Amino acid sequence: MPSRRSPRSGFILLALVVAALLVAPMWVYPIFMMKLLCFALFAAAFNLLLGYTGLLSFGHAAFFGGAAYVTAHAMKVWQVTPEVAILAGVGAAIVLGLIIGAIAIRRQGIYFAMITLALAQMFYFFCLQVPFTNGEDGIQGFSRGKLFGLIDLNDTMNLYYFIAVMTVLSLMLIWRIVHSPFGQILKAIRENEPRTISLGYSVQRYKLAAFVMSAGLAGLAGSLKALLFQFATLTDVAWNMSGEVILMALLGGIGTMAGPVVGAGILVGLQNFFATSGFPVTIVLGATFMICVLLFRRGVVGEVRHWLDNRKA
Amino acid sequence: MTMIFGVPLPALMGQLLIGLINGSFYALLSLGLAVIFGLLRVINFAHGAFYMLGAFAAWMLLAYAGIGYWGALILAPLIVGIVGMAIERLMLRRLYGLDHLYGLLFTFGLALLLEGTFRHFFGTSGQPYTAPEALRGATNLGFMVLPNYRGWVVVASLVICLGTWAVIEKTSIGAYLRAATENATLVQAFGVNVPVLLTVTYGFGCALAGIAGVLAAPVFQVSPLMGSNLIIIVFAVVVIGGMGSILGAIVTGYMLGIIEGLCKVFYPEAANIVVFVIMAIVLLLRPAGLFGKET
């Protein structure tokens, strides 16, 4: 399917997003904004796999949380600069993605989902038991340090612009991947795997590549989040986190570029709202999931686009 | 004291028994999952929540209605089964024509909802539930002391598993069920009411989880979280056994429980992950699972 939008409208959209990100801290609490950006990136990375390759991973928390742990450990124990710590986190996520991906792509569909879930849970128990993660306490209490030895990330606005730039660049990278010949092959796999095989593509290799890219980007999101909150704990690797990222993508719209970002915004907003209300967040998440699957599977962005298309026709 | 590989015999037997009991729950739960998956092609993520619901139903029946263990053993699975059937009728049914992933996601949401609700009202601490009068105490088998209730759990789950297997493999209802898994339209054409069959199957699978919950209530505490951690191990069991296979679910369930128990004796650090390691190895060697057919 050719891209619906022309490159020009794409640039206008990008300019709008950048402008919005520049002025957002004037009205929105920056920490909330940064949390949202981290999760938007996480959801977009996840969507690269589910939305464009058709693989539902139920284990993305392993990459998110694993990278968070490595980044936090690198900052605290190795005392490296933030960019090195982030690279270490992303590297760890990529290695983990290679291992889990290589095992999981041997099965398809729901089996794939269950296997990624089980392997991620194995990683969870690993994190619970190895000494460097400090078990239930997690890694906390480290300085954010200076980016390239120059920019002090302990300053909130510096950190905000750093996270914003990283997120926008990653989203552009995902856009680039999706709209490349490689991305077209991923979509072909999603639409009809046997046909793609018979066209001569080694599907397994493409799937693994997509899985590793998605894992690496999810790792970047986790590393940024660890840097932002200055801690990494078991919640980041727990399977509830894998569920949350699925909900973000589903809520916003699977297989759209803007969907995961919107979904992350809605979910992080909901969580913040209900965290203070005393009403359990799990019930809200569960109910949202059920309503989404039953009533609007296209997600918010998907539904809007569908409605616009119908109006045009 | 008799030692086996440097481990005292009673300790070994104790862990084996715990393994066997865990295995009983794995088998009951993965059996229910296999039955539901076989016909509905839905991975019932809410299975752990239904197991928790069964345990809570037993606890509530005692606390609010004064109905004891034996009554609960009949009533709680019925309640869970009816809840399951209502959910299938009202909601799950709308997802049959779609990608199977939506069934997984829907039941995942359902699991969160059920778990969150119970956590809101009962907290995470867990409620105690004592074994019935007739099953208290322990029997000395010579080489170990067997708590009666634990023996009962193993026997009961074996009977239920074998009974379910026999119904599916040997009776005409089971034949319809198996036929409907192969070709629902054709079975419908023979005059079998397939939609009702689907509803009843889902209810039955959920009821199996409910029974497991009642059996588990006196062994573990009745807690809202009891299902959520178990379900992932059960998924691994199901992948190892081979999703389509009823027998695979039962055999693998007991086997992995026992392996896990042995692991606790000989290499405790790995006890939590041994099931997942086995899953990874099986996937590398036999992607369809031990009892599954290559598709």
Interface residues (C-beta under 8 A of the other chain):
Chain A: L56 I103 R106 R107 G109 I110 Y111 A113 M114 I115 L117 A118 L119 Q121 M122 F125 F126 L128 Q129 W239 G243 I246 L247 L250 P280 V281 T282 I283 L285 G286 A287 T288 F289 M290 C292 V293 L294 R297
Chain B: I43 M91 R94 L95 L98 H100 L101 Y102 L104 L105 F106 F108 G109 L110 A111 L112 L113 L114 E115 G116 T117 R119 H120 I232 F235 A236 V238 V239 M243 E269 N272 I273 F276 V277 M279 A280 L283 L284 P287
